[in-house]
Every structure is written in structure tokens, then in C-alpha cells.
Amino acid sequence: EARKHILEGLLKALDNLDEVVRAIRESKNRDEARRRLIEQFGFSEKQADAILEMRLYQLTGLEREKVEAEFNLIRERIAYLQGLLADAAKIYDLIKADLAVLRQKYGDERRTRLVPMENEVNIEDLIADEPCVVTLSHRGYIKRVPLDTYREQRRGGRGVTGVTTREEDFVETLFVAETHDTLMFFTSLGRVYAERAFEIPEASRTSPGRAIVNLLELREGEQVAAMLRIREFREDQNVIFATERGTVKKTVLADYRNVRRSGIIAIALDEGDSLIQVRLTSGGDDVILATRAGTVIRFPEREVRATGRSAIGVRGIALESGDVVCACDVVDPEATFLLACGNGYGKRTPFDDFRVTHRGGKGIIGIHASERNGAVVAAHAVRDGESLVMVTAN
């Protein structure tokens, strides 16, 4: 507005150029010229000073056009700013736009490490590194419970209440970890989030837990599909992904070392496909996939080329119509393959019974998904000395 005031004076002077020049020439000094301009033409002191400081070349027609152009721009700018100041929504939109530019220009990963000051207490040092059980329900309620909360029983027992779920909810994922581990949450949309295990809220055995949306910045329609516990992000370890439609992908674990609070892309998915399982591999392992219909395929990990985080996968198994992949694991020569069905039946089979084939084949029958057994709901590599925790829909 201050500049507009000056420009208004200059334009008025150019409109009355001859009279203004005459008044200045007839004046004895600058002060008298200023007084005459104010009295004869109604200029303010600032306008009069601006006119007296004009140079002769500014009296040309071209210079007049420049003054008019600047005056028009200034007037438009004032109208915009007045509209902005009168509307809080416009101000917030402008702040958002500025922040988006800053994020695009400076939004790279942090280059300096934030570490505790000398003699400052690190919260991790105050927490014992001990085993715990992390459970995640279908509706997204998560909690952490000390492992010794669950007493070991013999097969076929009635069990104990592991979690009291809300109506129409059930435990979908159960994970054993150490409290100092990093838990990586891979979602059905192919993104990954990370939290330290001790940051998961600890609760009682029967508590439903806390909504995971309060911990992770999940997007609309996004659900946690798989979890990994990571002690350290090593270059010699890989992450194997398996999707419902039989796609597999391999990425070096170290690529996920820096996971933002808002998550990062872990795998690109075809439309309609979703991530179902994630496993760690050493580079020379065999991968095994199981489908709802009881088909199993085993192939070498080396047949899946390592790609970047945002890459799409390759075919792991050729599915029959209506069948989907429900489990993925890494072959362990010291273990057996447990297949569990929806009606409570299951079995363990030595991995040697599943011949090694090429990626993308149809696989072989691992278990009959009969009316008695029901469809396959889970499959895991298990060892004789391990304990198995099964959770029903109730």
C-alpha cells in the first residue's frame, strides 16, 4: 500500500506534467517546490518527495507505461493479500503449499544422528531386553505381553484366554520378539512402518490392547499384513515378500534401515493384489509357498533377483482359479513344515518331501483341503523344541 501511494502520486504528476514542471521551476529551493506541489495538486509529502527525485528520462512515454504496469500489479497484489487476510482457510492453504515446497527441496533423510547427551539417560537402557509376545487383532488392536505370561501346555489342551477381543474381532497376528528389537509392520498396501518393541504398549493377558492407528500413521483401508523383528539391518540379509496372487519379491534388508514415521514403500502391488507375508533370508535359502487349496511350491531364493524397495515382484506360483497364497516361509533343514487348516486339523511334513522346483510352477499337494480339514489358514517352519501358540476366532 505504501508503494501504491507513491505510484499514484507519480501517475498524477505525469497527468499534469507541464503544471508540475512549471511549479518546480518557479520554486527557489526544494522545500518551496515540495510545498507548492502539496498545495497546488494535493500531493502528500512522500509523493512530493518521490516526484522531486524523478529523473528526466522517467518523463518519457515508455517510463510512464512501466509505472502504470507496476501500479496495476501492486493493486492486484493488494487485492490478493486482503482476500488472504480475510480468509483463514486461504492462509492454511498457503502454509500447506509453502511446506510442500520445503519438503520437496529439503525433505531428504536426516544426515545427522540424534544421540543422547553425555550423562543423559537413554530410555532403552532402562528397559530390560527380554522376550515378549506381540499380538495384533483383525480390527487393529495391538499389545505387548511378557512371554512367561503364557504357561506351556500339552497338545490338545483347552488353552488360556490370551486376549479379550471386541465383538466381531479376533487375533490375526502373533509375534515373539525381544523388547529391544525393531518391529517392522508391512501392510496390505505394500508399505512398511517401524517401531521399537518396547514402544508397543504393554498390557495384561486379557486386555484387547491399543488401536494400532494410534502408533502407526496408517492410510485409509491399510491393514498390517506381516511383521518382522529385526535386531540389526544387515547387508547380507534379504526380505522376501509374498502376495495373495502368487507374486514374490526380494529386497536387501539394509534398504529398510531408515523408515520414516509416515512409512515408506516396501513393494509395488498390482491392482487388486495384497501383501500376505514377509520373511528374512540369507541369500542362499529355499522359499516355500502354501495356498488355501493345500498346494505347496518350493524354489531357490536365487531365482528371485534382488530389486529396489518400490519395484514390483515376479511370479512365485501359478495359481488355480479361485485359489490364493496364504503362507510363505523359508526352508529350514532342521525343521518341518506345519500346515494348519481352518477346522482345527493340521500336520507336520519334512521339508525333504517337497522337491525343489523352479519359481512360477504349479507346486504339489501339501495337504488335502477337504471338507473335514477345511482350507489352509497358516503354514510355518517349526522345530521339535519349539512351542506352538494357536489362537481361534474366539
Phi, psi and omega in degrees: 000326177295318179291323177299320179299317179295315181296324176300319178295317180296317179296320178296322178294320180291330177290331181241045191301311184298314180296320179296316180296321180296317181296322180290318183294327183278356180274148181280327182210181184296319181297319179292323178296319178298315182298317180297318180298319180293316184287317186280325188242355178077021177289152171279170180299319180293321178294319180296318178297320179296323180291318180294336181270357178295144176262162186301322183294341179283357178269358181284162181297323181296320179292326177297320178297323178296318180296318180295319179296316179295322180297319179295318178296317180298319181294319177295320180296319179297317180298320179295315183292323177295320177294325179294314182293337182271354185226108181297326180298320178295324179296316179294323177298320179293319178298317178299316180297319179296318180294324178297321177294318179296319180295319180294324184276321187239004188278042176274177181293151178302133183264344178249150180269134174269115183233157178298144175293159178301134182073002177275143182280127175270128183303329181294328180291341182270353185249127179293139178272094186223158182292146179213164177247126177251125178242144178228125182272168182300325180273003173091033175258128187237150176203165177236133181227138175304140185299324184288000175294329182263114178280145182283139179233172175275158178304142178088003180285176182275341178082176176236160179292117182269332179196138174267108184269160176286168182303137179063021176245157177204157180289127184252326182228134177231133189220135175256129183213174171261148186296338179267002178288159169264126177263125178256126181254112178261130187257166181297338180270004176087017177256165180226139176236159182224140175216148172287146184300323182289348177277348174287129183301129176278139183217172179286169182300324185263356181289142178289341180098194184242145180298129185292340178294343175279348179254318183247144180274068182289149177272168181298130179080003183268132179229148178289124182257331183204155179227142175234142172257127185240126176274316175209149183270094187267149179285338184265012175244148180241161173248122177259129179252145174227135180249167183299328183270012174091013178274141175234154180209149180233133178220144179296134183302322182300339179293345181252022183295320183250094180257121180291160179302325181275004179085164176224165179289131178255325180202141175273135185244145171291156180299131180089349179268161178213152179284136180241334182202152178223137180221154175269141177227164183261353182110335180237021182275167168258143179254142179232133179243144176231143181249168179301326183279001177091009178277141181230139174229141178234129180213157181291142178300329183296343178283353175252110183288138179292132180230175181286174184300318187270007181282160176267160184272191179235168183290129177259324180211143176272114186270144171285162181301129178086351181269151177221156176283134180241348183206151176215137178209174179255134181293129178241112182303335181272000186240179173236166183259115179267125176246125181243136183250163187296335181268012176094004178262154177191174179202161173248138181228135176300142181296334179297338179288345178257105183293151179280125178236185178273151176302141176094001179281182181272344179081186181232168180287123178262326177200147180279116178278066185278178177296326178293311185284319190086175180289154176293131180247338181201154176209134183214151169279124183230154178246156184301324184278357182273158173258148182248130176249121178245137180237128180271174180298337180265000000 
